[in-house]
């Protein structure tokens, strides 16, 4: 037996459908008796006549019931992840999401009818008994009380005001009757469940379900349905955020009515009530997921469509976000940053992108968006401009490779002075561990993140060229304008100019995507409330800002665990078990910022940790061991879980060649060799020039010119000589005769000078 049949059966037992004629006993006596009863009777007749006139008067300016459909359903702009997971409903005063009745669970419908209007399917939009109760309370001075049916509550919330006055009550009654004449009961119930307030800004069952339980309405169970059905009577009183535990008693009342009306049995009611008693409601807005990303997207929408369209235009927005990745990333950042209190780390940010498309798959702007005391809503992934430390070195080396340098170019890591100009102290950078290792090829200089070789590469390549390359790859703050160049120097390579994590993700995406830059993408599709497409992201070819060959070589250096073992050890957090991943760290002076950015051809993951107020972290923070790298490792592991290993594809124009593992040229004698990649045409064609012999003895001769000297001093060579004096003084091979070291003029210059002297027949003056 369905619900309607049960109700009619019960009403029949009360003689509602008995069919008996209603008789008024003593009517003839009233009309023929004394004057008082007769006056009362005529007064009643006058009242009967007056009521229609009153109704006509109040009906003259009523809104039409049709407005329930045509004008009141203003959906909020809704933001979804790429798979349709609702992240947030953007609203101004109300959070409203309209869904059809078949998307609202039957238990929520039944619970609502049971507690609000148990005769809903039988009445004509109003309850005579309820109106008698209202009249009684008015006579007794109790004010205007409730008693509205579902139809009346609908017209009150949608077409009328909520004021408690007699005229409004009359209008409410008239409209309720009209609504019942115009719409079916299911249509009325659908409109009611989509327009009734459930507390806070939630209007309608769908928005309420998201706000309180973080799920779609169609996923609600009996306990959750009973809880929601109890809220509309007094949302402020019964909402768990404002009314304490009053919602428990109200839910119990709903369940009791459901049992009385044969919707459920008592055992079901008991289990549902027990669940609600144990439910832990959050004191934060559970209706928002991925909050930093949502607010980032909201700004993009406002720029594109205007603020009014965002707040009340009913935009339906599909974003690039993968909420499964986002959810894990949020948990990891919060947990890991929380474990770093002893290291004085207060915050962290992380991102995941697809370098092939530029799509943002995850964005964590802080360890806790809702931590207002620590500016948790500040998006450190996008809004913060922080010094990147060594994390920008791959871009500097990429620019150097474009100039013709190679991964085997020999550099010298030694304490070196770099002049800054008249009256200024020289710039003397050090390495992360305070040591200097001497001769080193570019692969190992970058892999071990050595500072002196990086500064030298910047000087050799040119600040202007490096800034231009970084800007092309997505680092907006490195645009090589005259003003910007005037504010930087050789410290640029060590993080001397601020950037955002979002910019780094874009630049590293170029390395991952074979030199092609893809702009960050957060929005895939936007439609209006009627389903019309307003925007559809179309993946383009992107912009070629770096050669495929150089992108490959830099990527291969960054995935080479052997190349970084000297600084990070063989088993650092930079390794992902069973996966090939290119990765680079960065730490600034005084440990104010710590970064790790790594990638495969399909994913880029970036992490920053530090403090919002830029205070230093504990000196114990060590790249590759603590700080950002463990967070990066966990997020990258989640991203790559279950996916096949993916290595960068070697371009045809890149060749592998066996070279001298020490000098970097072609193999030399018994020196160890190794394999290295070169862009065709840049590979070595001879042995390294460091090998020189005299009287059958071979020596190492290291020479470097100082391209930034302002006074004629060769400080680079001075640094080399000082390093040999300190660390290789007793090693004969590092101490060749003076004529082999040949400081000062080259052999060609000396020969030209001797020829000039002979031509002039001038006898040189002996020198002391």
C-alpha positions as MATLAB code, in Angstrom:
seq = 'XXXXXXXXXXXXXXXXXXXXXXXXXXXXXXXXXXXXXXXXXXXXXXXXXXXXXXXXXXXXXXXXXXXXXXXXXXXXXXXXXXXXXXXXXXXXXXXXXXXXXXXXXXXXXXXXXXXXXXXXXXXXXXXXXXXXXXXXXXXXXXXXXXXXXXXXXXXXXXXXXXXXXXXXXXXXXXXXXXXXXXXXXXXXXXXXXXXXXXXXXXXXXXXXXXXXXXXXXXXXXXXXXXXXXXXXXXXXXXXXXXXXXXXXXXXXXXXXXXXXXXXXXXXXXXXXXXXXXXXXXXXXXXXXXXXXXXXXXXXXXXXXXXXXXXXXXXXXXXXXXXXXXXXXXXXXXXXXXXXXXXXXXXXXXXXXXXXXXXXXXXXXXXXXXXXXXXXXXXXXXXXXXXXXXXXXXXXXXXXXXXXXXXXXXXXXXXXXXXXXXXXXXXXXXXXXXXXXXXXXXXXXXXXXXXXXXXXXXXXXXXXXXXXXXXXXXXXXXXXXXXXXXXXXXXXXXXXXXXXXXXXXXXXXXXXXXXXXXXXXXXXXXXXXXXXXXXXXXXXXXXXXXXXXXXXXXXXXXXXXXXXXXXXXXXXXXXXXXXXXXXXXXXXXXXXXXXXXXXXXXXXXXXXXXXXXXXXXXXXXXXXXXXXXXXXXXXXXXXXXXXXXXXXXXXXXXXXXXXXXXXXXXXXXXXXXXXXXXXXXXXXXXXXXXXXXXXXXXXXXXXXXXXXXXXXXXXXXXXXXXXXXXXXXXXXXXXXXXXXXXXXXXXXXXXXXXXXXXXXXXXXXXXXX';
ca = [
       0.000    0.000    0.000;
       1.485    3.368   -1.018;
       1.561    6.459    1.149;
      -1.534    8.095   -0.359;
      -3.595    4.925    0.068;
      -2.530    4.617    3.703;
      -3.469    8.231    4.415;
      -6.896    7.876    2.805;
      -7.537    4.672    4.728;
      -6.725    6.387    8.013;
      -8.859    9.412    7.168;
     -11.745    7.162    6.148;
     -11.654    5.618    9.594;
     -12.147    9.136   10.958;
     -15.281    9.455    8.736;
     -13.586   12.064    6.591;
     -14.651   10.140    3.525;
     -17.913    8.729    4.988;
     -20.106   10.655    2.597;
     -22.630   11.688    5.296;
     -24.398   14.997    4.852;
     -23.647   17.656    7.410;
     -26.760   18.825    9.313;
     -27.007   21.878   11.537;
     -29.484   20.989   14.322;
     -31.774   23.741   15.673;
     -31.392   26.082   12.691;
     -35.160   26.749   12.520;
     -35.278   27.512   16.216;
     -32.443   30.031   15.869;
     -34.245   31.854   13.102;
     -37.605   31.915   14.945;
     -36.320   32.496   18.489;
     -35.236   35.600   20.366;
     -33.129   38.408   18.878;
     -29.648   37.561   20.272;
     -29.222   34.216   18.504;
     -30.733   35.725   15.387;
     -28.216   38.618   15.416;
     -25.366   36.131   15.911;
     -26.559   34.129   12.959;
     -26.812   37.168   10.689;
     -23.364   38.245   11.821;
     -22.042   34.883   10.766;
     -23.683   35.315    7.372;
     -22.078   38.747    7.057;
     -18.683   37.262    7.936;
     -19.084   34.593    5.275;
     -19.862   37.307    2.740;
     -17.009   39.525    3.951;
     -14.286   36.882    3.768;
     -14.325   36.648   -0.056;
     -14.246   40.448   -0.244;
     -11.223   40.533    2.062;
      -9.545   37.882   -0.044;
     -10.248   39.886   -3.203;
      -8.780   43.013   -1.593;
      -5.538   41.340   -0.567;
      -5.302   39.544   -3.911;
      -5.141   42.767   -5.924;
      -1.312   43.102   -5.745;
      -0.164   39.528   -5.180;
       2.708   38.117   -7.214;
       1.737   35.366   -9.629;
       2.488   31.777   -8.646;
       4.303   31.419  -11.954;
       7.207   33.386  -10.518;
       8.046   30.305   -8.457;
       9.485   28.893  -11.672;
      10.423   31.868  -13.815;
      12.272   34.229  -11.545;
      13.221   32.862   -8.170;
      15.644   30.055   -8.955;
      18.904   31.932   -9.145;
      21.528   29.239   -8.922;
      24.875   30.087   -7.387;
      27.994   29.882   -9.491;
      29.267   26.367   -8.844;
      32.889   25.316   -9.135;
      33.713   21.652   -9.808;
      36.876   19.615  -10.182;
      37.655   17.941  -13.508;
      35.564   14.864  -12.590;
      32.472   16.764  -11.439;
      33.241   16.899   -7.717;
      31.594   20.029   -6.315;
      34.257   22.227   -4.736;
      32.266   25.342   -3.916;
      29.154   27.371   -4.639;
      29.965   31.042   -5.035;
      27.164   33.209   -3.695;
      26.490   36.676   -2.429;
      23.752   36.219    0.175;
      22.584   32.674   -0.505;
      24.104   29.358   -1.451;
      21.524   27.730   -3.689;
      21.762   24.642   -5.887;
      18.527   23.536   -7.553;
      18.051   19.788   -8.069;
      15.047   17.799   -9.322;
      12.919   15.780   -6.920;
      14.356   12.488   -8.152;
      17.777   13.705   -6.938;
      16.439   14.163   -3.407;
      16.248   10.924   -1.384;
      12.795    9.587   -0.537;
      13.660    9.591    3.175;
      14.301   13.339    3.123;
      10.975   13.898    1.359;
       9.140   11.716    3.884;
      10.917   13.260    6.872;
      10.001   16.742    5.662;
       6.341   15.857    5.153;
       6.145   14.068    8.498;
       7.467   16.992   10.534;
       6.139   19.933    8.504;
       2.836   18.895    6.912;
       1.721   15.295    7.406;
      -1.475   15.900    5.389;
       0.480   17.463    2.529;
      -0.826   15.142   -0.178;
      -4.480   15.592    0.964;
      -4.806   19.279    1.801;
      -5.502   22.131   -0.598;
      -2.568   24.206    0.527;
      -3.749   25.097    4.026;
      -4.849   23.459    7.286;
      -8.136   24.682    8.889;
      -7.111   23.236   12.250;
      -3.818   25.089   12.142;
      -5.647   28.327   11.386;
      -7.964   27.840   14.370;
      -4.846   27.464   16.497;
      -3.426   30.695   15.046;
      -6.715   32.508   15.801;
      -6.756   31.197   19.368;
      -3.178   32.372   20.004;
      -3.977   35.799   18.583;
      -7.041   36.153   20.869;
      -5.012   35.063   23.893;
      -2.279   37.583   23.089;
       0.356   34.997   22.224;
       1.170   36.668   18.937;
       0.970   35.135   15.494;
       2.293   31.588   15.680;
       3.107   28.986   13.055;
       0.818   26.484   11.428;
       1.788   26.887    7.796;
       1.631   23.983    5.385;
       4.471   23.160    2.990;
       2.658   25.154    0.288;
       2.372   28.184    2.569;
       6.012   27.997    3.613;
       6.981   27.841   -0.053;
       5.120   31.002   -1.052;
       6.317   32.770    2.100;
       9.986   32.071    1.325;
       9.811   32.682   -2.398;
       7.013   35.181   -3.059;
       6.430   37.002    0.217;
       8.312   38.404    3.173;
       8.805   36.603    6.496;
       7.038   39.269    8.564;
       4.452   37.972   11.078;
       1.401   40.120   10.237;
      -2.216   39.328    9.519;
      -2.149   40.753    5.952;
       0.870   38.601    5.129;
      -0.894   35.534    6.551;
      -3.939   36.213    4.376;
      -1.793   36.662    1.278;
       0.052   33.478    2.147;
      -3.220   31.547    2.331;
      -4.491   32.899   -0.984;
      -1.261   32.107   -2.812;
      -1.016   28.644   -1.256;
      -4.436   27.791   -2.641;
      -3.512   29.175   -6.060;
      -0.234   27.248   -6.062;
      -2.044   24.001   -5.290;
      -4.409   24.647   -8.174;
      -1.558   25.322  -10.587;
       1.075   22.745   -9.646;
       1.091   19.089   -8.696;
       2.047   18.063   -5.171;
       5.382   16.654   -6.351;
       6.179   19.931   -8.115;
       5.360   21.861   -4.939;
       7.492   19.553   -2.820;
      10.391   19.898   -5.272;
      10.182   23.694   -5.194;
       9.928   23.682   -1.404;
      12.992   21.471   -0.898;
      14.983   23.739   -3.191;
      13.938   27.035   -1.597;
      13.682   26.494    2.137;
      16.556   27.821    4.321;
      18.555   25.241    6.251;
      20.839   27.519    8.232;
      23.702   29.843    7.425;
      23.709   30.606    3.728;
      22.399   27.201    2.642;
      19.175   27.472    0.664;
      17.694   24.170   -0.455;
      18.494   20.555    0.337;
      21.456   20.244   -2.044;
      23.321   23.219   -0.602;
      22.473   22.078    2.934;
      23.742   18.579    2.248;
      27.031   19.990    1.014;
      27.321   22.413    3.934;
      26.681   19.935    6.734;
      27.845   16.625    5.282;
      30.056   17.485    2.296;
      28.049   15.281   -0.067;
      25.292   15.481   -2.659;
      21.705   15.344   -1.415;
      21.016   12.100   -3.243;
      23.704   10.442   -1.087;
      22.017   11.272    2.239;
      20.959    8.425    4.523;
      18.033    8.320    6.972;
      19.900    9.939    9.872;
      21.170   12.798    7.730;
      17.772   13.274    6.087;
      16.004   13.471    9.463;
      18.569   16.001   10.687;
      18.049   18.261    7.650;
      14.259   17.958    7.791;
      14.315   19.332   11.327;
      16.248   22.498   10.473;
      13.751   24.682    8.509;
      11.474   25.322   11.486;
      14.273   27.306   13.166;
      17.661   27.001   11.424;
      19.466   29.214   13.924;
      18.133   27.252   16.871;
      18.768   23.787   15.480;
      21.954   24.221   13.405;
      24.858   22.540   15.256;
      27.124   25.551   14.707;
      24.767   27.960   16.495;
      22.346   25.911   18.565;
      24.598   23.572   20.486;
      23.070   20.068   20.635;
      19.452   21.164   20.169;
      19.534   19.460   16.787;
      19.538   16.065   18.546;
      16.119   16.614   20.142;
      14.774   18.042   16.897;
      16.056   15.063   14.888;
      14.441   12.748   17.428;
      11.121   14.547   16.920;
      11.399   14.103   13.149;
      12.147   10.406   13.480;
       9.224    9.972   15.871;
       6.855   11.545   13.347;
       8.247    9.300   10.617;
       7.442    6.252   12.755;
       3.931    7.605   13.486;
       3.295    8.075    9.776;
       4.501    4.561    8.911;
       7.554    5.719    6.951;
      10.018    3.809    9.140;
       9.956    1.433   12.081;
      11.257    2.233   15.556;
      14.461    0.244   15.166;
      15.432    2.360   12.145;
      14.670    5.513   14.093;
      16.833    4.419   17.035;
      19.838    3.652   14.822;
      19.509    6.934   12.937;
      19.291    8.954   16.138;
      22.351    7.189   17.548;
      24.317    8.107   14.430;
      23.379   11.784   14.670;
      24.322   11.864   18.358;
      27.810   10.618   17.489;
      28.293   12.729   14.361;
      31.136   15.257   14.609;
      30.061   18.414   12.814;
      32.954   20.638   11.807;
      32.967   24.252   12.899;
      34.354   25.270    9.548;
      32.695   25.536    6.181;
      32.769   21.988    4.890;
      31.021   23.127    1.727;
      34.323   24.432    0.350;
      36.949   22.036   -0.904;
      40.408   23.034   -2.159;
      39.792   26.555   -0.788;
      42.990   28.228   -2.047;
      42.416   26.898   -5.554;
      38.721   27.819   -5.466;
      39.529   31.417   -4.554;
      42.208   31.481   -7.267;
      39.620   30.326   -9.815;
      37.082   32.791   -8.473;
      39.474   35.636   -9.252;
      39.981   34.291  -12.770;
      36.214   34.163  -13.271;
      35.765   37.720  -12.008;
      38.432   38.954  -14.430;
      36.791   37.159  -17.345;
      33.064   37.560  -16.669;
      32.807   40.287  -14.015;
      31.967   40.089  -10.331;
      28.205   40.238  -10.849;
      28.248   37.162  -13.078;
      30.275   35.253  -10.496;
      28.067   36.071   -7.528;
      24.650   35.697   -9.123;
      25.049   34.557  -12.701;
      24.637   30.840  -12.090;
      27.913   29.963  -13.801;
      28.788   26.268  -13.863;
      32.556   25.946  -13.819;
      34.588   22.830  -14.552;
      38.164   23.301  -13.365;
      41.426   21.489  -14.011;
      41.718   20.302  -10.402;
      41.990   16.619   -9.563;
      40.406   16.551   -6.114;
      41.812   13.119   -5.276;
      45.338   14.497   -5.652;
      44.348   17.755   -3.970;
      42.922   16.005   -0.927;
      46.080   13.940   -0.419;
      48.341   16.952   -0.955;
      46.441   18.969    1.665;
      46.777   16.179    4.211;
      50.496   15.740    3.520;
      51.313   19.456    3.780;
      49.355   19.853    7.013;
      50.883   16.781    8.636;
      54.470   17.399    7.535;
      54.532   21.121    8.351;
      52.988   20.303   11.705;
      55.889   17.939   12.406;
      58.440   20.687   11.701;
      57.655   22.944   14.665;
      61.063   22.228   16.193;
      62.643   23.458   12.953;
      60.645   26.699   13.244;
      58.704   25.985   10.058;
      55.315   27.678   10.215;
      53.851   27.165    6.777;
      54.044   25.324    3.502;
      52.592   25.348    0.007;
      52.429   22.792   -2.778;
      51.260   22.453   -6.360;
      50.820   19.721   -8.958;
      50.504   20.512  -12.651;
      50.359   18.712  -15.982;
      53.247   20.171  -18.036;
      51.777   18.961  -21.313;
      48.679   21.126  -20.869;
      49.548   23.577  -18.080;
      46.527   22.343  -16.112;
      46.678   22.793  -12.345;
      45.866   19.467  -10.699;
      46.403   20.552   -7.096;
      47.065   23.816   -5.270;
      47.714   23.977   -1.524;
      48.289   27.580   -0.485;
      49.030   26.953    3.195;
      48.977   24.208    5.794;
      45.444   25.245    6.880;
      43.228   27.665    4.982;
      40.968   28.095    8.023;
      43.780   29.036   10.442;
      42.960   32.731   10.525;
      45.384   33.501   13.339;
      48.273   32.544   11.053;
      46.897   34.031    7.815;
      45.981   30.574    6.549;
      43.809   32.003    3.777;
      46.868   33.706    2.245;
      47.786   31.696   -0.860;
      51.538   31.204   -0.558;
      51.563   29.262   -3.837;
      50.348   32.226   -5.892;
      50.471   35.456   -3.912;
      53.805   35.066   -2.124;
      56.991   36.284   -3.803;
      59.912   34.540   -2.147;
      63.576   34.050   -2.969;
      63.999   30.731   -4.803;
      67.529   29.902   -3.674;
      69.220   27.346   -5.930;
      65.951   26.146   -7.419;
      66.506   28.534  -10.339;
      69.904   27.082  -11.280;
      68.478   24.731  -13.943;
      67.256   27.753  -15.897;
      70.664   29.433  -15.635;
      72.378   26.292  -16.909;
      69.795   25.964  -19.680;
      70.735   29.450  -20.879;
      74.408   28.460  -20.727;
      73.789   25.337  -22.820;
      72.145   27.573  -25.422;
      75.403   29.538  -25.557;
      77.296   26.372  -26.479;
      78.505   25.182  -23.101;
      77.969   21.484  -22.417;
      77.244   19.139  -19.528;
      80.962   18.241  -19.578;
      82.221   21.847  -19.458;
      84.878   21.955  -16.734;
      84.370   24.537  -14.019;
      86.358   25.204  -10.865;
      84.671   25.273   -7.480;
      86.880   27.448   -5.287;
      86.378   30.419   -3.006;
      86.206   33.373   -5.364;
      85.664   37.097   -5.077;
      83.238   38.757   -7.472;
      83.592   42.566   -7.552;
      80.407   44.624   -7.255;
      81.788   48.012   -8.207;
      83.601   50.979   -6.736;
      83.281   51.333   -2.990;
      81.414   48.047   -2.499;
      82.593   44.935   -0.764;
      83.106   42.014   -3.178;
      80.487   39.277   -3.445;
      81.939   36.054   -1.976;
      79.357   33.266   -2.093;
      79.894   29.957   -0.362;
      78.538   26.466   -0.871;
      75.767   24.864    1.125;
      78.174   22.787    3.214;
      80.950   25.392    3.355;
      83.352   23.241    1.321;
      84.858   23.664   -2.155;
      85.629   20.630   -4.314;
      87.856   22.103   -7.016;
      87.512   20.980  -10.662;
      83.981   19.814  -11.530;
      82.033   19.274  -14.726;
      78.749   21.060  -15.277;
      76.639   17.905  -14.734;
      77.981   17.486  -11.212;
      78.056   21.202  -10.476;
      74.313   21.389  -11.137;
      73.524   17.991   -9.609;
      75.260   18.893   -6.349;
      73.967   22.478   -6.501;
      77.413   24.059   -6.155;
      77.228   27.841   -5.873;
      80.597   29.079   -7.207;
      80.308   27.250  -10.563;
      76.720   28.526  -10.880;
      77.777   32.141  -10.330;
      80.586   31.675  -12.861;
      78.159   30.194  -15.407;
      75.887   33.206  -14.905;
      78.813   35.562  -15.495;
      79.944   33.606  -18.564;
      76.439   33.432  -20.027;
      75.444   36.986  -19.146;
      72.822   38.257  -16.712;
      70.759   39.711  -19.536;
      70.577   36.365  -21.383;
      69.676   34.450  -18.225;
      66.945   36.894  -17.208;
      65.520   36.805  -20.718;
      65.422   33.015  -20.706;
      63.791   32.848  -17.267;
      61.183   35.412  -18.315;
      60.394   33.445  -21.474;
      59.948   30.317  -19.363;
      57.423   31.999  -17.055;
      59.310   33.937  -14.357;
      57.515   37.278  -14.640;
      59.675   39.041  -12.057;
      62.834   38.342  -14.092;
      61.784   40.370  -17.116;
      65.058   41.934  -18.350;
      63.943   45.548  -18.157;
      66.495   48.253  -17.387;
      64.954   48.724  -13.947;
      65.043   45.032  -13.117;
      68.594   44.541  -14.359;
      69.759   47.494  -12.291;
      68.529   45.737   -9.148;
      70.265   42.388   -9.640;
      73.780   41.057   -9.926;
      75.562   37.732   -9.894;
      73.582   36.685   -6.800;
      70.637   36.238   -9.198;
      71.561   32.591   -9.710;
      71.337   31.924   -5.974;
      67.832   33.323   -5.638;
      68.483   37.034   -5.598;
      65.138   37.961   -7.185;
      61.758   36.847   -5.792;
      59.354   34.538   -7.584;
      56.156   32.619   -6.793;
      55.676   28.870   -6.664;
      53.220   29.169   -9.550;
      55.930   30.793  -11.688;
      58.426   28.056  -10.826;
      55.861   25.425  -11.776;
      55.462   27.077  -15.169;
      59.220   27.256  -15.773;
      59.857   23.665  -14.723;
      56.936   22.666  -16.921;
      58.984   23.922  -19.883;
      61.803   21.516  -18.973;
      59.309   18.665  -18.582;
      57.487   19.486  -21.832;
      60.423   19.415  -24.250;
      60.997   23.163  -24.148;
      57.363   24.150  -24.800;
      55.762   26.610  -22.391;
      52.140   26.110  -21.404;
      50.442   28.867  -19.433;
      48.813   27.792  -16.145;
      45.257   26.555  -16.687;
      42.687   26.472  -13.892;
      39.376   26.578  -15.809;
      38.353   24.050  -18.452;
      34.741   25.001  -19.141;
      32.118   27.553  -18.094;
      28.404   27.384  -18.858;
      25.538   29.580  -17.732;
      22.499   28.427  -15.749;
      20.751   27.380  -18.965;
      23.647   25.201  -20.070;
      25.013   27.525  -22.746;
      28.795   27.288  -23.059;
      30.425   30.625  -22.296;
      34.025   29.408  -22.287;
      35.784   26.236  -23.383;
      39.515   25.837  -22.840;
      41.288   24.701  -25.970;
      44.718   23.192  -25.571;
      47.144   24.964  -27.894;
      50.591   24.035  -29.121;
      52.126   26.371  -26.570;
      55.211   28.462  -27.144;
      58.653   27.054  -27.873;
      60.998   28.864  -25.490;
      63.785   26.283  -25.140;
      65.171   23.681  -27.503;
      64.029   20.115  -26.990;
      67.655   19.026  -26.820;
      68.598   21.376  -23.988;
      65.424   20.576  -22.068;
      66.370   16.905  -22.277;
      69.950   17.399  -21.100;
      68.945   19.560  -18.122;
      66.232   17.049  -17.226;
      68.693   14.166  -17.431;
      71.132   15.934  -15.113;
      68.341   16.511  -12.587;
      67.267   12.844  -12.611;
      70.842   11.559  -12.252;
      71.127   10.400   -8.644;
      74.846    9.771   -9.155;
      75.337   13.410  -10.134;
      73.885   14.643   -6.815;
      75.147   11.960   -4.437;
      78.082   14.089   -3.289;
      75.749   16.668   -1.730;
      72.624   14.660   -0.941;
      73.837   11.107   -0.481;
      72.622    8.076   -2.435;
      69.263    7.681   -0.628;
      67.821   11.157   -0.173;
      64.171   12.235   -0.335;
      64.820   13.263   -3.913;
      64.476    9.646   -5.033;
      61.089    8.075   -5.781;
      61.336    4.302   -5.630;
      60.918    2.708   -9.039;
      60.332    6.026  -10.796;
      62.481    8.284  -12.942;
      62.063   11.842  -11.695;
      64.022   15.038  -12.337;
      64.263   17.214   -9.227;
      65.992   20.278   -7.805;
      66.057   21.884   -4.367;
      66.631   25.435   -3.205;
      67.438   27.031    0.141;
      68.007   30.738    0.762;
      70.422   32.460    3.104;
      69.456   32.201    6.768;
      67.047   29.398    5.847;
      64.098   31.707    5.176;
      62.838   29.656    2.228;
      63.198   26.006    1.298;
      62.012   24.588   -2.028;
      61.823   21.311   -3.923;
      60.565   21.136   -7.515;
      60.524   17.886   -9.464;
      58.905   16.473  -12.562;
      58.308   13.691  -15.035;
      57.051   14.228  -18.609;
      53.490   14.140  -17.234;
      53.607   15.775  -13.791;
      55.320   18.667  -12.050;
      55.250   18.809   -8.243;
      56.525   21.836   -6.336;
      56.774   22.503   -2.604;
      57.797   25.519   -0.521;
      58.170   25.740    3.248;
      58.989   28.744    5.386;
      57.226   31.361    7.471;
      54.683   33.905    6.304;
      56.533   36.670    8.139;
      59.814   35.649    6.458;
      61.521   34.801    9.758;
      64.381   32.267    9.465;
      63.833   28.580   10.020;
      66.111   26.412   12.112;
      69.591   26.023   10.524;
      69.045   22.265   10.724;
      66.786   22.458    7.657;
      68.721   20.572    4.979;
      67.666   20.308    1.342;
      67.060   16.727    0.312;
      66.694   15.614    3.933;
      64.248   17.851    5.808;
      61.908   20.717    4.977;
      60.305   20.717    1.538;
      61.812   17.534    0.104;
      59.977   14.966    2.297;
      56.685   16.721    1.493;
      57.581   16.696   -2.190;
      58.507   13.028   -2.036;
      55.166   12.037   -0.496;
      53.073   14.091   -2.915;
      55.012   12.880   -5.960;
      54.669    9.300   -4.715;
      50.882    9.753   -4.511;
      50.762   11.265   -7.994;
      52.848    8.486   -9.574;
      51.287    5.604   -7.666;
      50.081    2.937  -10.057;
      51.503    4.692  -13.111;
      54.278    3.263  -15.321;
      57.765    4.716  -15.089;
      58.198    7.536  -17.578;
      61.600    8.768  -18.710;
      62.319   11.887  -20.777;
      62.481   11.078  -24.483;
      65.913   11.621  -26.020;
      65.747   13.825  -29.131;
      67.402   12.572  -32.319;
      69.756   15.546  -32.289;
      71.233   14.481  -28.965;
      74.091   11.988  -28.961;
      75.809   10.025  -26.205;
      79.593   10.025  -26.119;
      82.283    8.491  -23.913;
      84.341   11.277  -22.382;
      87.104   11.800  -19.863;
      85.368   11.637  -16.476;
      87.808   14.176  -15.013;
      88.737   16.683  -17.682;
      85.552   16.539  -19.768;
      87.203   16.120  -23.186;
      87.727   12.980  -25.188;
      89.145   10.038  -23.199;
      92.694   10.657  -22.037;
      95.193    7.916  -21.230;
      94.216    5.817  -18.246;
      91.810    8.413  -16.847;
      88.328    7.057  -15.995;
      85.621    7.646  -18.579;
      81.861    8.148  -18.463;
      79.015    8.662  -20.906;
      77.572   12.124  -21.506;
      74.857   13.603  -23.706;
      75.574   16.400  -26.159;
      73.643   18.378  -28.708;
      75.157   17.412  -32.044;
      77.915   19.846  -32.896;
      78.811   20.686  -29.290;
      80.504   17.411  -28.385;
      84.271   17.577  -27.617;
      86.613   16.816  -30.517;
      89.842   16.726  -28.544;
      91.182   15.881  -25.140;
      90.843   18.392  -22.331;
      93.408   21.183  -22.306;
      94.138   20.678  -18.604;
      96.645   17.919  -19.433;
     100.112   19.288  -20.101;
     103.521   17.620  -19.893;
     107.141   18.637  -19.287;
     110.138   16.356  -19.193;
     107.942   13.257  -19.316;
     105.827   14.355  -16.339;
     102.122   15.088  -16.806;
     100.456   17.914  -14.899;
      97.023   19.432  -14.446;
      96.890   23.030  -15.591;
      93.698   24.856  -14.680;
      93.023   28.253  -16.230;
      90.009   30.523  -15.955;
      89.562   34.060  -17.175;
      87.632   36.542  -15.049;
      84.955   38.115  -17.307;
      83.658   40.456  -14.607;
      86.932   41.960  -13.431;
      86.879   45.747  -13.183;
      90.532   46.340  -12.351;
      92.490   43.854  -14.424;
      92.824   41.263  -11.651;
      91.981   37.673  -12.545;
      90.179   36.754   -9.339;
      88.928   33.461  -10.750;
      92.483   32.289  -11.318;
      93.470   33.626   -7.918;
      90.754   31.459   -6.385;
      92.011   28.386   -8.241;
      95.591   28.988   -7.138;
      94.513   29.496   -3.521;
      92.486   26.274   -3.548;
      95.454   24.271   -4.895;
      97.731   25.848   -2.302;
      95.323   24.873    0.478;
      94.129   21.425   -0.628;
      96.667   20.064   -3.195;
      99.963   21.643   -2.165;
     101.680   18.256   -1.886;
     100.141   16.816   -5.064;
     102.745   17.157   -7.809;
     100.220   16.927  -10.621;
      98.402   20.043   -9.356;
     101.652   22.028   -9.149;
     103.164   22.302  -12.627;
     106.256   24.403  -13.389;
     105.693   28.118  -13.826;
     106.164   27.938  -17.556;
     103.207   25.526  -17.795;
     100.980   27.503  -15.484;
     101.807   30.551  -17.614;
      99.966   33.127  -15.539;
      99.179   36.382  -17.301;
      99.587   36.486  -21.079;
      98.808   33.552  -23.307;
     101.475   31.881  -25.473;
     100.041   33.623  -28.511;
     100.208   36.992  -26.790;
     103.816   36.346  -25.684;
     104.834   35.313  -29.182;
     103.274   38.431  -30.698;
     105.048   40.569  -28.116;
     108.428   38.916  -28.867;
     107.937   39.505  -32.590;
     107.188   43.168  -31.943;
     110.324   43.511  -29.816;
     112.515   41.840  -32.474;
     111.115   44.092  -35.171;
     112.000   47.199  -33.204;
     115.508   45.899  -32.311;
     114.970   46.911  -28.760;
     116.906   45.150  -26.020;
     114.554   44.253  -23.167;
     115.356   45.816  -19.830;
     116.124   43.162  -17.220;
     113.657   42.971  -14.388;
     114.299   42.037  -10.816;
];
